[in-house]
Amino acid sequence: MSTNTTTTAAVPAPRRPRERGECAWCHIPYALTKSGRLTWHHGITEAGFSTGETCDGVGRPPFIPAGA
C-alpha cells in the first residue's frame, strides 16, 4: 500500500494584493476597484462605530493628503 501524499494538481498563481486608499469620509484605508475608486464599506460615526449604512465615500477617488 502506497503512502505517497503528493498530488499532480496545478497550484494556482498567487493573487496580487489589491491597491488600497483612504476614504475621505471615514479616514480608514479600503481596497480600490480596478478604476481606482473605493469599494463598498459601511460608514463610521465619530465615535468609531459602524452606521450600518453605505459610506458617502464609496465609489469616489481615495483621499490623498497635500504634499503626499
C-alpha positions as CSV (number, residue, x, y, z in Angstrom):
1,M,0.0,0.0,0.0
2,S,1.4,3.4,-1.0
3,T,1.5,6.3,1.4
4,N,2.5,8.9,-1.2
5,T,0.5,12.1,-0.4
6,T,1.8,14.3,-3.3
7,T,-0.7,15.4,-6.0
8,T,-0.4,16.4,-9.6
9,A,-2.9,19.2,-9.3
10,A,-1.7,22.6,-10.6
11,V,-1.0,25.2,-8.0
12,P,-2.8,28.5,-8.7
13,A,-0.7,31.6,-9.2
14,P,-0.7,33.9,-6.1
15,R,-3.0,36.9,-6.4
16,R,-1.6,40.3,-6.4
17,P,-2.8,42.4,-3.4
18,R,-5.4,45.0,-4.2
19,E,-4.5,48.6,-4.1
20,R,-5.7,50.5,-1.1
21,G,-6.7,54.1,-0.5
22,E,-8.0,56.2,2.4
23,C,-11.7,57.1,2.4
24,A,-12.2,60.9,2.7
25,W,-15.3,60.5,4.9
26,C,-14.2,57.9,7.4
27,H,-10.4,58.1,7.1
28,I,-9.9,54.3,7.0
29,P,-8.0,52.6,4.2
30,Y,-10.1,50.3,2.0
31,A,-9.4,48.3,-1.2
32,L,-9.8,50.1,-4.5
33,T,-11.5,48.9,-7.6
34,K,-9.7,48.5,-10.9
35,S,-10.7,52.0,-11.9
36,G,-9.2,53.4,-8.7
37,R,-12.4,54.1,-6.7
38,L,-13.2,53.0,-3.1
39,T,-15.0,49.7,-2.7
40,W,-18.2,49.3,-0.8
41,H,-18.0,49.7,3.0
42,H,-20.1,50.9,5.9
43,G,-19.9,54.5,7.2
44,I,-18.3,55.2,10.6
45,T,-19.6,57.5,13.3
46,E,-17.3,60.0,15.0
47,A,-17.1,57.5,18.0
48,G,-15.8,54.8,15.6
49,F,-18.9,52.7,15.4
50,S,-20.5,51.4,12.1
51,T,-23.5,53.4,10.9
52,G,-24.9,50.3,9.2
53,E,-25.4,52.3,6.0
54,T,-23.2,52.8,3.0
55,C,-20.5,55.4,3.5
56,D,-20.6,58.5,1.3
57,G,-17.1,57.8,0.1
58,V,-18.0,54.6,-1.7
59,G,-17.3,54.9,-5.5
60,R,-15.2,58.0,-5.1
61,P,-11.4,58.5,-5.6
62,P,-9.3,58.0,-2.4
63,F,-8.2,60.8,-0.2
64,I,-4.6,61.9,-0.9
65,P,-3.2,64.4,1.6
66,A,-1.5,67.5,0.4
67,G,2.2,67.0,-0.2
68,A,1.9,63.2,-0.5
